[in-house]
Amino acid sequence: MDNIVYGKTEGIKKRVLEQLQSLYDLHLDQGQLISEELALLLRDISESIGREVSVYVDRKGIISSVSVGSDHAVSLQDTGSRRSLWRLSGITAIHTHPSGTSRLSGVDISTLKNLRLDGMAALAWKDAEAMPLLSLGLITDLTDDGVPVAEEFGPYSAKEAARIPYGTLLQTIERILGKKTRSEKTGKEVERAMLVSLHWGEDCSRYCVEDSVEELAQLAETAGAIVAAKFVQSRPKPDPVFFIGKGKVEEMALFAQQEDIDLCLVDDDLSPAQQRNLEQALGVRIIDRTGLILDIFAKRARTSEGKLQVELAQLQYLLPRIMGQGASLSRLGGGIGTRGPGETKLEVDRRRIRDRIGFLEAQIEKMKGARRTQQKAREKSRIKQVCLVGYTNAGKSSLLNALTHSEIYAENQLFATLDPTTRQLSLPNKEVCTLTDTVGFIQRLPHQLVAAFRSTLEVVKGADLLLHVIDVSHELHEKQEEAVLSVLKELGVTDTPILTVYNKIDKLPDHEGLKKRLDREESLAISARSGEGIPALIKKIASFLNEGKTEVTLLIPYTETKLSAQLHEKATVLSESYGEKGALMKVRLDKHDVKHYAPYLKEET
């Protein structure tokens, strides 16, 4: 039997059970609380058996459950369908109170709040021929502790209840509860965002629009917004006024008003004019892809240099978006004689931004000089440098922790790391190298960020080896790999050897075949989380760093003590013993340096 009637069905005649089962065949209009037909059927059935009858109705108007109770109560099951902490269940419970009043009982109100029902409705009537009256309970607010607050409305006649704009009412209630819940959880109100992406032209080789808007959703969540909707439009080319078409603008404006949207995120770069036009048309703040990434960087920056770099990028992005006199402001120097009554506040703001940009660039240049000094010291010490590069959230920080037994911040989120972190890595051949974690890359990384972080990313240019970390579990990992190589090329990193490391194989159902294939391709498959493949990776790093080196045994006379000290400084001393004729040293050094020690070479026995 498909249409199951729950509860106390013992003693109910077959004809009445069939009537109860037929309730499943009734469909209400979407957004309707109850129909007159359903109200009368519930009255007739409940009157004939002298028991309470209840139905669960979803928001599409489909009856999902029918139950029978005792003569004074009906058991209501947990719907199990609440979609998130701040939303209601999507189910309305309607039940009868035979020989009673339509007012909700304490149990009714408690069930409404505990199950987070859309609504709790009770039907009652004076006699078997009277039109039922309906009382409705709704959750209308939350206490400071997050406990639902319920209110009762009515009673209404069945005809009046059928005309209540119930769907719109529920949307309003969920917006109120959503804002209250989000502010309780975060200490501030979380913004609701709608996303829009434009597919134009015929080139879809980098990222299809659907994939790109999904990445934009990840960026939005990383920034702390809740994604309420995603809009995608295809056009031959962007609209010069709104970027998207006028029809789509009207559709989104209506949606923003109905769904209480706070901001719109555009999956592309907008001109200042397009951004202003969209804000006026939609009535919400507009943030393009570059602005969103800059906001995330500002949130993640920890060190003083990182904060300076992000501020520089933000000011460079903001400068053309300040309305003013445009290029004519370049004549304003800001010194004596230039600040007349003709200089407006906008002109002052733009001049101050340019001054601040100059100051930040000077400060970053000083830090760049300090980094060069550190780089020279590393080169003098002949310690090899390895850098981790890769798409954001590929697992670079987790890999650095796994290799060096560190505990730097590593989370499953975009741009968790902005500031380069360096740790020492011990290799199995008695050598050590430095391992540096760098900022993650992304498709269409804003040019302001590439410019601002160029001094930080110069550590990549000075590396002896790059570990290109790829999240192999991501369905678009090949496109992400292309994006990283593109940014490296933009930075001028073309000659540094790259070891490709496919991370997160623990998320793949079967990765043995992948590991064998990658080993043949001079790549490695690992899991930074589980540790699988880490020993093989360390050996591979050592092998890469030792290319061009050889191991020799030298007999250094005691009269050449300076030579012995030089070997300790420039080569890796693997063993050292002392005999009658001098110090017997087994060392690893560059092949081109062997000729300098040819007189002291000793054949190994």
LORO-610598 format. One record per residue (C-alpha): x, y, z; residue in one letter. Coordinates in steps of 0.05 Angstrom, whole numbers, padded with zeros to 5 digits, always signed. Layout:
N
XYZA
...
This chain:
605
+00000+00000+00000M
+00032+00065-00024D
-00012+00116+00012N
+00003+00097+00084I
-00041+00124+00140V
+00000+00131+00204Y
-00022+00130+00276G
-00080+00096+00311K
-00118+00063+00254T
-00146+00005+00295E
-00221-00002+00290G
-00228+00046+00231I
-00274+00020+00176K
-00244+00004+00109K
-00286+00058+00075R
-00258+00112+00121V
-00186+00086+00112L
-00196+00094+00037E
-00220+00165+00049Q
-00158+00179+00089L
-00114+00149+00035Q
-00149+00191-00018S
-00123+00254+00018L
-00056+00240-00014Y
-00088+00253-00082D
-00107+00324-00063L
-00059+00380-00087H
-00062+00451-00061L
-00040+00510-00102D
+00033+00526-00091Q
+00039+00576-00034G
-00031+00560-00008Q
-00043+00544+00066L
-00107+00502+00057I
-00164+00494+00008S
-00238+00493+00026E
-00242+00422-00002E
-00186+00397+00044L
-00216+00433+00104A
-00285+00400+00093L
-00255+00331+00080L
-00215+00335+00145L
-00278+00357+00183R
-00320+00300+00154D
-00269+00245+00167I
-00251+00269+00237S
-00326+00277+00254E
-00342+00206+00230S
-00287+00172+00272I
-00286+00220+00330G
-00210+00225+00327R
-00159+00278+00308E
-00133+00274+00237V
-00070+00309+00213S
-00036+00321+00146V
+00033+00346+00128Y
+00034+00393+00067V
+00098+00416+00032D
+00109+00482-00003R
+00089+00453-00070K
+00020+00437-00042G
+00033+00361-00039I
+00007+00322+00021I
+00066+00280+00045S
+00036+00248+00107S
-00032+00230+00136V
-00040+00210+00210S
-00096+00191+00257V
-00094+00204+00332G
-00136+00191+00393S
-00199+00228+00410D
-00159+00285+00439H
-00089+00285+00408A
-00052+00265+00345V
+00022+00245+00341S
+00063+00289+00295L
+00128+00259+00269Q
+00194+00296+00258D
+00195+00317+00185T
+00271+00312+00182G
+00270+00362+00124S
+00298+00427+00152R
+00346+00453+00099R
+00392+00493+00144S
+00397+00522+00213L
+00362+00587+00194W
+00308+00559+00149R
+00242+00527+00167L
+00225+00454+00151S
+00184+00468+00088G
+00126+00430+00119I
+00060+00455+00147T
+00021+00412+00196A
-00055+00416+00192I
-00097+00377+00242H
-00167+00374+00270T
-00194+00388+00340H
-00261+00350+00340P
-00310+00373+00393S
-00262+00428+00413G
-00235+00497+00397T
-00188+00516+00340S
-00140+00549+00389R
-00072+00515+00390L
-00054+00474+00450S
+00012+00478+00487G
+00033+00413+00453V
+00017+00444+00385D
+00061+00505+00399I
+00117+00461+00426S
+00115+00416+00364T
+00115+00477+00319L
+00179+00504+00352K
+00215+00437+00361N
+00205+00414+00289L
+00214+00485+00261R
+00151+00475+00220L
+00129+00526+00169D
+00063+00530+00206G
+00017+00493+00254M
-00057+00498+00237A
-00116+00471+00277A
-00187+00461+00250L
-00250+00460+00293A
-00325+00466+00280W
-00390+00475+00320K
-00428+00418+00286D
-00421+00369+00229A
-00450+00419+00179E
-00413+00481+00202A
-00356+00512+00163M
-00290+00496+00200P
-00251+00551+00233L
-00175+00551+00229L
-00122+00579+00277S
-00051+00585+00252L
+00014+00584+00291G
+00078+00612+00261L
+00150+00621+00284I
+00160+00696+00278T
+00225+00710+00316D
+00283+00681+00355L
+00306+00697+00426T
+00377+00719+00440D
+00391+00645+00455D
+00365+00624+00387G
+00300+00595+00414V
+00241+00603+00366P
+00185+00650+00386V
+00115+00629+00362A
+00052+00670+00352E
-00019+00647+00340E
-00065+00680+00287F
-00139+00672+00274G
-00187+00639+00277P
-00204+00645+00203Y
-00259+00613+00164S
-00236+00560+00115A
-00252+00608+00058K
-00210+00663+00089E
-00152+00615+00104A
-00151+00592+00032A
-00138+00664+00009R
-00080+00678+00057I
-00016+00694+00016P
+00019+00638+00054Y
+00080+00629+00008G
+00098+00703+00011T
+00087+00703+00086L
+00136+00645+00095L
+00189+00679+00052Q
+00185+00741+00095T
+00191+00700+00159I
+00252+00662+00133E
+00287+00727+00115R
+00275+00753+00185I
+00299+00688+00217L
+00358+00683+00170G
+00385+00751+00189K
+00374+00738+00263K
+00408+00669+00260T
+00467+00693+00220R
+00479+00752+00266S
+00475+00707+00328E
+00525+00659+00297K
+00577+00708+00274T
+00566+00768+00318G
+00548+00809+00257K
+00498+00804+00202E
+00522+00759+00145V
+00507+00786+00075E
+00464+00749+00025R
+00494+00750-00045A
+00470+00734-00114M
+00522+00716-00167L
+00521+00731-00241V
+00567+00705-00295S
+00568+00724-00369L
+00588+00675-00423H
+00606+00715-00484W
+00643+00699-00548G
+00661+00628-00568E
+00723+00616-00526D
+00709+00567-00469C
+00779+00536-00468S
+00799+00564-00400R
+00739+00556-00356Y
+00668+00543-00376C
+00621+00594-00347V
+00587+00544-00300E
+00654+00523-00271D
+00675+00595-00263S
+00612+00615-00226V
+00621+00556-00179E
+00690+00582-00162E
+00660+00651-00152L
+00612+00619-00102A
+00672+00590-00064Q
+00704+00658-00063L
+00639+00689-00036A
+00634+00637+00020E
+00708+00649+00036T
+00693+00723+00042A
+00636+00707+00091G
+00574+00715+00047A
+00516+00668+00037I
+00502+00652-00036V
+00427+00659-00048A
+00425+00649-00123A
+00468+00643-00186K
+00451+00675-00253F
+00485+00657-00318V
+00474+00694-00384Q
+00501+00683-00454S
+00512+00743-00500R
+00554+00757-00562P
+00592+00810-00522K
+00585+00847-00455P
+00536+00904-00452D
+00575+00970-00447P
+00525+00999-00398V
+00506+00942-00351F
+00556+00887-00372F
+00496+00839-00373I
+00433+00849-00413G
+00377+00896-00392K
+00327+00839-00386G
+00373+00801-00339K
+00382+00865-00298V
+00307+00871-00289E
+00301+00797-00269E
+00356+00804-00218M
+00328+00870-00190A
+00262+00835-00176L
+00297+00776-00144F
+00340+00822-00101A
+00278+00857-00075Q
+00240+00793-00061Q
+00297+00754-00029E
+00328+00811+00012D
+00395+00809-00025I
+00452+00852+00003D
+00502+00849-00054L
+00514+00824-00125C
+00580+00790-00144L
+00599+00793-00217V
+00646+00739-00244D
+00687+00787-00285D
+00720+00855-00281D
+00673+00915-00289L
+00689+00985-00311S
+00674+01039-00260P
+00614+01062-00302A
+00585+00991-00307Q
+00592+00982-00232Q
+00555+01047-00218R
+00500+01032-00269N
+00488+00963-00239L
+00485+00990-00168E
+00432+01040-00189Q
+00391+00988-00228A
+00394+00931-00177L
+00392+00973-00113G
+00448+00932-00080V
+00524+00937-00075R
+00562+00910-00135I
+00629+00876-00127I
+00667+00847-00186D
+00714+00788-00185R
+00776+00831-00172T
+00743+00869-00115G
+00721+00804-00082L
+00791+00773-00085I
+00821+00837-00057L
+00772+00834+00000D
+00792+00762+00016I
+00866+00781+00013F
+00853+00838+00062A
+00819+00790+00109K
+00876+00739+00106R
+00937+00785+00109A
+00975+00775+00175R
+01045+00805+00169T
+01059+00879+00161S
+01085+00868+00091E
+01024+00828+00070G
+00979+00883+00096K
+01018+00936+00059L
+01015+00896-00006Q
+00940+00885+00000V
+00927+00959+00015E
+00969+00978-00045L
+00928+00932-00090A
+00862+00958-00062Q
+00881+01031-00072L
+00904+01017-00144Q
+00836+00984-00155Y
+00798+01041-00121L
+00831+01101-00154L
+00796+01098-00222P
+00729+01085-00187R
+00727+01151-00151I
+00685+01199-00192M
+00720+01264-00207G
+00754+01303-00262Q
+00794+01245-00288G
+00860+01259-00322A
+00858+01333-00306S
+00873+01316-00233L
+00944+01296-00254S
+00961+01370-00252R
+00946+01374-00178L
+01011+01365-00140G
+00984+01375-00070G
+01038+01426-00051G
+01037+01501-00037I
+00997+01538-00089G
+00960+01477-00115T
+00905+01473-00062R
+00857+01527-00084G
+00782+01536-00074P
+00773+01499-00140G
+00797+01433-00113E
+00736+01390-00094T
+00733+01337-00041K
+00736+01282-00094L
+00800+01313-00122E
+00829+01314-00051V
+00810+01241-00042D
+00843+01221-00106R
+00906+01260-00091R
+00910+01229-00022R
+00903+01159-00052I
+00959+01173-00101R
+01003+01198-00045D
+00987+01136-00004R
+01003+01091-00063I
+01071+01125-00070G
+01085+01115+00005F
+01065+01042+00003L
+01108+01028-00058E
+01168+01059-00023A
+01156+01017+00040Q
+01149+00953+00000I
+01213+00970-00038E
+01250+00975+00028K
+01224+00907+00049M
+01244+00881-00019K
+01315+00904-00005G
+01315+00867+00062A
+01291+00804+00027R
+01347+00810-00024R
+01397+00813+00033T
+01367+00749+00063Q
+01369+00717-00006Q
+01443+00733-00014K
+01456+00703+00054A
+01421+00639+00034R
+01460+00636-00031E
+01525+00646+00006K
+01508+00589+00053S
+01495+00546-00008R
+01430+00520+00023I
+01383+00498-00031K
+01314+00532-00035Q
+01250+00496-00052V
+01184+00533-00063C
+01113+00507-00062L
+01069+00536-00116V
+00999+00518-00138G
+00927+00536-00145Y
+00893+00562-00083T
+00868+00507-00037N
+00911+00454-00071A
+00942+00435-00003G
+01008+00471-00004K
+01007+00490+00070S
+00985+00420+00090S
+01043+00392+00050L
+01093+00439+00083L
+01067+00415+00151N
+01074+00342+00130A
+01145+00351+00103L
+01173+00393+00159T
+01129+00372+00218H
+01105+00443+00226S
+01038+00471+00247E
+01026+00531+00202I
+00955+00551+00188Y
+00923+00504+00137A
+00849+00502+00123E
+00803+00477+00068N
+00789+00548+00042Q
+00813+00593-00013L
+00874+00637+00001F
+00885+00610+00072A
+00958+00630+00064T
+00982+00698+00038L
+01048+00710+00072D
+01107+00665+00052P
+01128+00617+00106T
+01196+00583+00105T
+01216+00521+00143R
+01278+00476+00142Q
+01272+00408+00110L
+01321+00352+00127S
+01337+00306+00069L
+01358+00233+00073P
+01427+00248+00044N
+01447+00288+00105K
+01432+00354+00070E
+01381+00407+00088V
+01342+00455+00046C
+01291+00510+00058T
+01218+00498+00039L
+01175+00560+00027T
+01099+00563+00023D
+01073+00617-00024T
+01006+00650-00038V
+00959+00608-00080G
+00942+00626-00152F
+00874+00629-00185I
+00844+00638-00254Q
+00847+00712-00273R
+00888+00732-00213L
+00879+00808-00210P
+00937+00845-00241H
+00938+00892-00181Q
+00953+00833-00136L
+01007+00805-00182V
+01040+00873-00181A
+01032+00885-00106A
+01057+00815-00088F
+01112+00814-00139R
+01165+00826-00085S
+01138+00768-00044T
+01134+00723-00104L
+01206+00738-00122E
+01224+00682-00074V
+01197+00636-00128V
+01246+00666-00179K
+01305+00651-00133G
+01286+00579-00118A
+01327+00519-00139D
+01265+00476-00146L
+01190+00488-00150L
+01140+00438-00124L
+01077+00449-00165H
+01022+00422-00120V
+00958+00402-00156I
+00892+00380-00124D
+00882+00318-00167V
+00813+00306-00136S
+00787+00371-00167H
+00750+00357-00232E
+00784+00418-00264L
+00854+00405-00240H
+00882+00408-00310E
+00855+00478-00320K
+00881+00499-00252Q
+00950+00473-00272E
+00948+00516-00335E
+00929+00577-00293A
+00989+00567-00246V
+01038+00559-00304L
+01009+00622-00336S
+01022+00663-00273V
+01092+00635-00266L
+01106+00656-00338K
+01079+00726-00322E
+01128+00729-00264L
+01185+00710-00310G
+01196+00641-00279V
+01215+00599-00339T
+01281+00565-00324D
+01271+00538-00254T
+01260+00462-00252P
+01189+00442-00232I
+01169+00377-00197L
+01094+00364-00205T
+01061+00336-00143V
+00989+00310-00148Y
+00959+00318-00079N
+00895+00293-00045K
+00897+00223-00076I
+00861+00199-00013D
+00798+00230-00043K
+00802+00186-00105L
+00768+00118-00104P
+00825+00082-00140D
+00893+00116-00147H
+00942+00059-00155E
+00941+00064-00231G
+00950+00139-00226L
+01011+00131-00181K
+01045+00083-00229K
+01032+00128-00289R
+01057+00190-00253L
+01120+00155-00230D
+01136+00142-00303R
+01123+00216-00319E
+01172+00242-00266E
+01113+00265-00224S
+01087+00241-00157L
+01019+00225-00127A
+01013+00239-00052I
+00965+00255+00004S
+00990+00309+00051A
+00933+00291+00098R
+00946+00216+00105S
+01021+00219+00092G
+01018+00171+00033E
+01075+00185-00016G
+01112+00234+00029I
+01176+00191+00038P
+01180+00182-00038A
+01171+00257-00047L
+01228+00273+00001I
+01274+00226-00038K
+01252+00258-00103K
+01268+00327-00076I
+01337+00304-00055A
+01349+00273-00123S
+01329+00338-00159F
+01373+00381-00114L
+01433+00335-00123N
+01431+00335-00199E
+01498+00359-00223G
+01533+00336-00160K
+01579+00278-00148T
+01609+00242-00088E
+01686+00237-00083V
+01737+00217-00031T
+01793+00267-00017L
+01857+00260+00024L
+01872+00330+00050I
+01942+00338+00081P
+01946+00369+00149Y
+01984+00426+00118T
+01921+00446+00078E
+01875+00463+00136T
+01844+00521+00096K
+01824+00472+00042L
+01790+00428+00093S
+01751+00487+00121A
+01732+00507+00050Q
+01702+00439+00037L
+01661+00443+00100H
+01633+00509+00075E
+01620+00494+00001K
+01607+00419+00000A
+01568+00368+00040T
+01616+00327+00083V
+01589+00257+00087L
+01645+00228+00130S
+01713+00248+00156E
+01769+00209+00188S
+01842+00223+00205Y
+01904+00183+00187G
+01979+00191+00184E
+01979+00230+00119K
+01919+00275+00131G
+01843+00279+00135A
+01804+00229+00093L
+01740+00264+00072M
+01681+00236+00033K
+01643+00296+00005V
+01587+00313-00043R
+01601+00374-00088L
+01584+00403-00156D
+01616+00365-00213K
+01649+00428-00241H
+01684+00438-00174D
+01718+00369-00175V
+01775+00394-00219K
+01796+00443-00164H
+01810+00384-00117Y
+01840+00336-00170A
+01909+00331-00134P
+01874+00304-00072Y
+01828+00253-00104L
+01833+00184-00075K
+01806+00122-00108E
+01755+00085-00064E
+01773+00013-00048T
